[in-house]
Amino acid sequence: MLKYHEKERKRAVTSLISKKKTTIRSFLQRYNKRIAGLLFLILFCGTVFTFILPNIDLDFMAFSDVKPQKLDRISEYTFRKIIGYGYEEKIYIKDTAEIRSRLEADSMIFGEISFEVKFIPYELEVAFKESSPLFTLMSQRSDTVPIIYSDKGKIYPYSTNAADLPVVDANNLDDISLATNFLMDIKKNDAMLYSRVSQLIPRISERQITVFFNDVDFKTVFSLEEDYWKTAFRYYRQLTRNMRNLDINSIAVLDLRFKNLAFTREKDGGL
């Protein structure tokens, strides 16, 4: 009886294998041309990328198109003006160094610039970050148009709502550069705190940065040491969080210029 069941099991397995082979043979006979074509295409592409493309002198192959990625305020026409190549001009690999230098020098381009070459079709994609408004420069006259500076420390060429930006009282270009670095650092490390900056007075000559936040009545003084700013922002958060309302209302100045120390000057003149 056991031998009979063993024979039946082997017969069933043999029948199943035979059916699978028949199905596969039928599939190959039906689609053999497509499979052969697909294998040929894979082999051809592998040959092109392995042996042909590495030996092509790309310096003398013009890109079919040059595309900037994720433009917001800058139009593609403006992008072409920045890089110095019109739509009708050919661009080659050797031109990318010049394009990079022109982009880095422009006031509207911020951050790292990267290139990506696509072979099919043969295109050049340029990725970068557009500058954004960072602060408005305090005007000496009430009837003048506010001057907006970007996160690159240059005049922002597009219109924006100056009321949403901190106001910087600067005496010279060095103070403007200091304000840019400070506000970029606070924006990077504590964006919410940056949004509360009402006025900034950078003074290299006085070795301090005075900041007015719109949610407190006192002014805060920071040092010029960039490596300490992140820590000072954290101290400011901790100190203002722990102060009672009565203490906050009595403070005139919060001095954070000294590492690991904080001084307060009260409105009546006492420390």
KOLLUM-594998 format. One record per atom (N, C-alpha, C): residue in one letter; x, z, y. Coordinates in steps of 0.1 Angstrom, whole numbers, plus 5000, padded with zeros to 4 digits. Each point is the difference from the previous one (the first is absolute). Layout:
N
aXZY...
REM end
This chain:
271
m500850004988m499250005012m500950005013l501050084999l500950005012l500749875002k500449934989k500649875001k499149905006y498750014997y499149915005y499850015016h499950125004h499950035015h501349965007e501250014994e501249965006e500149855001k499549934990k499949855001k499149965011e498850065001e499149975010e500550025014r500850115002r500650035013r501049905004k500949964990k501049905003k499449865003r498949974992r499349885003r499449995014a499450125005a499550005013a501149995011v501150064998v501149995009v500549865001t500249944988t500549865000t499049915007s498750024998s499049925007s500050015015l500250135004l500150035015l501249935006i501250014993i501249945005i499849845001s499449954990s499749854999s499149965012k499050085003k499149975011k500850005014k500850105001k500850025013k500949885002k500749964988k500949885001k499249885004t498949984994t499149885003t499650005015t499650125005t499650015014t501249975009i501250054997i501149985009i500449854999r500049944988r500349864999r499149915007s498750045000s499049925007s500250015015f500350125005f500350035014f501249915005l501150014992l501249925004l499749855000q499349954990q499649865000q499249965012r499250095005r499149975011r500650015013y500950105002y500750025013y501549985000n500549924990n501449984999n500649935012k499249915006k500549935012k500150105012r499050085002r500150105011r501150104998i500250054988i501050094997i501449945002a500249884996a501249935002a500349985014g499049965008g500149985014g500450135008l499350114995l500450135006l501450044997l500449984988l501450044996l501049915008f499649875002f500949915008f500150055014l498950045006l500050055014l500850135001i499950094991i500850125000i501549974999l500349914991l501449964998l500549935013f499249925006f500449925012f500350105012c499050105002c500250095011c501250094997g500250044988g501250084997g501349935003t500049874997t501249915002t500249995015v498949985008v500149995015v500650125006f499450124996f500550125007f501350054995t500449964988t501350044994t501249915004f499749875000f501149915001f500049915013i498849975005i499949915011i500050075014l499150105002l499950075013l501350075004p500750074990p501250065005p501149915005n499949874996n501049905004n499649925012i498850035005i499549925012i500650075013d500549925009d500550055012d498850025010l499550125000l498850035008l500249995015d501350005004d500349995015d499549875006f499949904991f499649875005f498649964996m499250104995m498649974997m499150075010a499349925008a499150065010a498850064994f499650125005f498750064995f498849925004s499149994991s498749935003s499250075010d500250145001d499250085010d500750135001v499950065012v500550135003v498850095004k499750114993k498850085002k500350145003p499650055011p500150155003p498950074992q500250124996q499050084992q499350105009k498750014999k499250115006k500250015015l499749895007l500050015015l498850075005d500250085011d498950075006d499849945014r500950055009r499949955014r500749875003i501149984992i500849885002i499349884993s499849895007s499549884994s501149924992e499749914992e501049924993e500849915010y499349965010y500649925011y501150085007t499650135003t501050095006t501250034991f499750014987f501050034990f501049885001r499549885000r500949885001r500850005012k499550055011k500750005013k501150114999i499750114993i501150104999i501149954992i499849944988i501149954992i500749885005g499349935010g500649895006g499949874992y499149994991y499849874992y498549965001g499849885005g498649955001g499549954986y498749975000y499449954987y500749884995e500549915009e500649874995e501450024996e500750115003e501450024997e500250054986k501049954993k500350044987k500850135000i499850094990i500750134999i500650014986y501350045000y500750014988y500550144997i500550034988i500550134997i501150055010k500849905004k501150045010k499450055013d498849975003d499450035013d499450155000t500050064989t499350134999t500850115008a501349995000a500850105008a499649995015e499949885005e499649995014e498650045002i499149974991i498650055001i499950155000r500850074991r500050145000r500450065013s501149955006s500550055012s499049995012r499349895000r499049985010r498850094999l499650024987l498950094998l500450155004e501250044996e500550145003e500150025015a500349895008a500150025014a498750005007d498949954994d498749995007d499450145001s499350025011s499350125003s498850034991m499549904994m498850024992m500350024985i501249994996i500450014986i500750144998f499450074990f500550144998f500350024985g501050074996g500350034986g500849904993e500150014987e500949924992e499349864998i500949905001i499549864998i500549954987s499149944992s500449954987s499549864998f500749924991f499749874997f499749984985e499049924997e499749974986e499949854998v500849944991v500049864998v499149974988k499149915001k499149964990k500449854996f500249984987f500549874996f498949904998i498850044996i498949914997i498850055007p499649945012p500849915008p501250075007y501049925004y501250055006y499750055014e499750135001e499650065013e500850135003l500050035013l500750135004l499050095006e499950124995e499050105005e500950115007v499550035012v500750105009v499250125001a500550124997a499250125001a500750095010f499150065008f500550105010f498850085005k500350105008k498950085006k500049985015e498849985005e499849985014e500150135008s500650005012s500150125008s498650045004s499850135003s498850055005s500250085012p499050025009p500250085012p500350154997l501050055007l500450144997l499750105012f500349955012f499750095012f499849915012t499550065010t499949945013t500950075010l500749925009l500950065009l499350055012m500350125005m499350055011m500349925013s498949965006s500249925012s500250085013q500749955009q500350075013q498849985010r499249894997r498949975009r498749994991s498950045006s498850004993s499349874999d500549905008d499349875000d500849904991t501050044993t500849914991t499550004986v500249894993v499649994986v500950084991p499550084991p500950084991p500949914992i501350044999i500949934991i500150074987i499749924989i499950054987i501349964993y500650104993y501249984992y499650014985s500749924992s499750004985s501050094993d499850014986d500850084992d501449944999k500349895006k501349945000k500750045013g499350075009g500650045012g500149895011k499149904998k500049895009k498549995005i499949935011i498649985006i499149934991y498850054997y499149944991y499249895008p500149884995p499449895007p498549985000y499350074991y498649984998y499250125007s498849975004s499250105006s499550104990t499950135004t499650104992t499450115008n499350104994n499450115008n501150115002a500450005013a501150105003a499550144999a498750025001a499550145000a500250074986d500249924990d500350054986d501450034997l500949985010l501450024998l500650115008p501150064995p500750105008p500649945013v500050085010v500649955013v501550065001v500949915002v501450045001v500549995015d500650115004d500650015014d501549994998a500549875002a501449984998a500749955012n501250045002n500849965012n500849884998n500449974988n500949894998n499849944985l500849904997l499949944987l500450094989d500950095002d500550104990d498850094997d499350045010d498850094997d498949934992i499949875003i499049924993i500449994985s501349984998s500549994986s499850134993l500350115007l499850134994l498550034997a499149965009a498650024997a499549924988t500549884999t499749914989t500450074986n501250045000n500550074987n499250124997f499750085010f499350134998f498649974995l499349915007l498649974996l499949934986m501049924997m500049934987m500250114989d500950105003d500350104990d498850094998i499350045011i498850084998i498849924994k500049885002k498949914994k500349994985k501249984997k500449994986k499850134992n500350115006n500050134992n498750075002d499249985011d498850075002d499149915009a499349914994a499249905008a498950075008m499450114994m499050075007m500550075013l501250054999l500750075011l500349895011y500449894996y500349895009y498749965008s498950004994s498749975006s499650105011r500650124999r499750115010r501050005011v501049925000v501049995012v499349945012s499950085010s499449955013s501049955009q501150075002q501149965009q501350044995l501049915003l501450024995l500949985012i500950105001i501049995011i501450014993p500649894997p501450004994p501050015011r501050094999r501050015010r501450024993i500749894999i501350024994i500950085009s499849995013s500850075010s499850154999e498850044996e499750154998e500150044986r500349914991r500250044986r498750054993q498949945003q498850054995q498949905000i498950014992i498849925000i498850095002t499349985010t498850095003t498849924995v499150074993v498849944994v498850085003f499049935005f498750065002f499049954989f499550094992f499049964990f498650035006n499049914996n498750015007n499150114994d500550074990d499150114995d500550145004v501150015008v500450135005v500349995015d500150115006d500350005015d501550015003f500850054991f501450015003f500849874997k501250005005k500949894997k501050044990t500549914992t501050024989t501349935003v501150074998v501349945003v500849984987f500449874998f500849974988f501449965004s501050014991s501349975002s500249854999l501249955002l500349854999l500649974986e500150104991e500649994987e498949944990e500249874997e499049934992e499950064986d501150054994d499950054987d499250134999y499750065012y499350125000y498549985003w499649895005w498649975004w499050034989k500249954988k499150024989k499750154998t501150085000t499850144998t499350075012a500349955012a499450055012a498549975000f499649894995f498549964999f499350104990r500750034989r499450104991r499950145006y501050045007y500050135006y498950005011y499849905007y498949995010y498750024993r499849944989r498750014993r499850144995q501050064994q499950144995q499850105011l500749985011l499850105011l498749995007t499549885002t498749995007t498850044991r500349984986r498950044991r499950164999n501250065002n500050154998n499750075013m500049935011m499750075013m498550035002r499750115005r498650035003r499749935013n498749985002n499649935012n500550075013l500050135000l500550075012l501449975002d500849994990d501549975002d500249865005i499249914994i500149865005i499749985014n498950075005n499649995014n501050065010s500850094995s501050075009s501349935001i500249904991i501349934999i500149895010a501249995007a500249885009a500949904994v501150054992v501049914994v500350054986l500049914991l500550034986l501349924999d501150074998d501449945000d500549994985l500149884995l500549984987l501349924999r500850025011r501349935001r501150064990f499850124996f501050074992f499650014986k500949964990k499750004986k499650144995n498950004993n499550134993n499650105010l499849965013l499650105010l498949945009a499150085004a499049955010a499850105011f500049965012f499850085012f498749965007t499350105005t498849975008t500250065014r499549935010r500050065014r498550015004e499650125003e498650025004e499749965014k498749985003k499649955013k500350095011d500250134997d500350095011d501550015003g500849924992g501449995002g500950084990g499350084992g500850074990g500349924988l500950054991l500449944988l499150054988
REM end
